Amino acid sequence: MTLGTLNPQTESTLPTLLTRLEPDDSQQLAELCGPFDQHLRQIEQRLGVTISNRGNEFKFVGGEEEIKAAKALLEKLYGELGGGGLMTSEALHLALQDSGIDALKKGAEAGFQVIKTRKKSVKPRGFNQNQYVRAIREHDINFGIGPAGTGKTFLAVACAVEAFEQEKISRILLVRPAVEAGEKLGFLPGDLAQKIDPYLRPLYDALYELFGFERVEKLIERGFIEVAPLAYMRGRTLNDAFIILDESQNTTAEQMKMFLTRIGFGSTVVVTGDMTQIDLPSKTQSGLRHAIRVLGAVEGISFTHFGARDVVRHPLVQRIVEAYQIHEDGR
């Protein structure tokens, strides 16, 4: 296990923290640090600190809040390895998402939001997810905007399930526009429900994970869960409901206005979308883009913007999203 090197000048001017990891197990320490201290370098890069160690004694140099987060993260990871576990790059990536460094950098004082359902508890990963859940709980209309893999749709469904089980709302509505990658519904087999179902699969998957398959089917049969294309919302007033509009970047400005004006008393609306995946005709303005511009200053409406750092899928997905963002910005 190699020792990290510190710049003497940096060491003398920046805050320093020391910790001793117990038990002093060489195999467990090697697993924590990774080959050639690869895991330590990954933590350093993400948190902006310098980490050195001699055996089980670790030294952290950097910003005051950052080194506290790094120390807490390393102690947590070491404790989890105590049962003979292995440290994978995916586990480290998710642990870094949970480290709360973004919240520390932004001076966030908000408590951590945990979504509790009968089947499982859902823990937001990182600052933006935590703020997103808080916003949903505190606002009637919420927008979650960002790339694929940031958890915006799953967390919205989890909040809906929690509210339903706590009897805060009487039904859940899942809505999507019937536009996807240039495909026309008329060419697909089956009735309208069968045509639209494949596009709603991510919403179904989240429901199955949180409710269980059989319970979802029963709730749909009894009308407590409704899955519908956006066009079915016209003319309705939705009271005591939790309504999720997914893939909202594929709505028109008129459709978005129609949808947002459906909200009734006791209802919560969550609108999710990804501005980089608009499938509308080139001359058609996205309803999501229009809503951000028109409603940005309206009191009672929350906007949460996710970025590549919030991606909780394979670490490579995060780098892919960043590469596309750089390409789009350079146009």
Phi, psi and omega in degrees: 000120184274159179263136174289144179261145182240140173287123184304321181294317179297317183298326184280340185253342182256151177301148182229142176231143177239146174211153177239120182273128179241144001283162180279082184248114186297321180292318179294321178294321178296320178296320179296313185283331180082169179299127181055035180060030183301320180293321178296320180294324179295319178293318179302314183296319183286320186264351178071038179233172172243131182239129173231156179213153170228103185067233182265009178260123185242143179236133182241129179233131180161202176297151186301312181289324182295318181289330175296317179295319180295317179298313180297321180295313182296319179296321179295314180297319181294320178297322180290334179280351184298335180273012179090017180285173179243145178264108177262162178297326179293316180297320179292319178301314180292324178296322177293325176298324183277352190294342178075015182294325179297320179294321180295319180295327183268002178068031183289134179250000184293141177291162182283133183265124175240129180268122184248120173239168182298324186278324182195163172258141181246124182252116177301147180251115176086175187295311186295319177297319180296316178294325178298312179296318178300316180298318180299322181287339186251349183235153179278327179235129185224142175243130173243112189238127179168177185288169178298146176089005181269358175084009186295322180283315181298317180295324178296316178295320179299318177297323179295316179297316178301313181296322179293314182292334176271006178059031174279336176225162184256347179201162180240130176243128178246123189230141173216145173290146183272054177226128182204115172051035175077005181278147179255129183298329183299336181273354181269148182286158173095177176282183186299320180298318180290329178290320187276334185306315181301329181283343180261006185305318178301325179290317177300315182301319179295318179297316180299321181292325186265330180256327191097146187300310185296319182293322177299314181299318180293319180293326176292316180300322183272000175084008179281335172239128178237130178242122188210154172289157184303324183301334182287351182277343185298131176085358183262154169239123190251105179259151175049045183229155172249113188246126179243121173257110182263156180054043186290348176297343180263016170267157170273169179299322180293318179295319180297316178299316178301315183295311185294336179271007176276344189295133178248195182289140175075015183254155174236136179241133172236126180246121180243150179186166181229111185293348180269359183233049179278125182252011180286159173305149190303330183267002180264127181282135178292132177297330179291313179300318180295318181295320178301318182287319186279322189257002186304329183254008182282126181293139179095356178246129181255147175233123175243122181254122179261153177232187182299328183291345181269357181294128183246019173268201179307138181308330180294329179299320179300317180291326177296315179299316180298319181297317179294323178297317178298318180296315180295319180294333183276355181291000000 
